[in-house]
């Protein structure tokens, strides 16, 4: 049986949506350690507001307007459970707090791995509009620490700077990768444009 929603995981205690978030079961090239093989034990439940989710995220707007599935169940029963697989729950909770305007809960600093995962989820859930100034705060401490030579971390920087629209940083790391890479750039399972990686269509 799934665990009950606890207060710490309630962006909206009166919400009409329960999100069943489970981490990846298979390693990804950009984060090989972020996996869970314990099935139910890895699932985290968040109670949220359909209104906030729809306004903040194009992904959830589409899910909650489905004529069949989540949208239909919400209209019929006034509440719905939605599975959100292959998603790091801790990172997802940051985005949920932003979507529900709970800015006091949002960290002003994150690790580099968390920064990459945030970019992955923002890109997937299409919720760029709720970020405000947070990406700049998250990125700034790590800018000076980025490598000066092409490596996997530079590929992650390409993705992060692209998602968070840091044009100057994106141009810098992209040029470095294109100039120094001796082969097709490995995207590390990140949705980086083909124009950058050089992969054939």
Buried (B, 14 or more C-beta within 10 A) or exposed (E): EEEEBEEEBBBBEEBBBBBBBBBBEEEBEBBEEBBBEEEEEBBBBBBBBBBBBBBBBEBBBEBBBEEEEBBEBBEEEEEBEBEBEBBBBEBBBBBBBBBBEBEEEBEEEBEBBBBBBBBBBBBBBBBBEBBEEBBEBBBEBBEEEBEEEBBEBBBBBBBBBBBBEBEEBBEBBBEBBBEEBEEEBBBBBBEBEEEBBEEEE
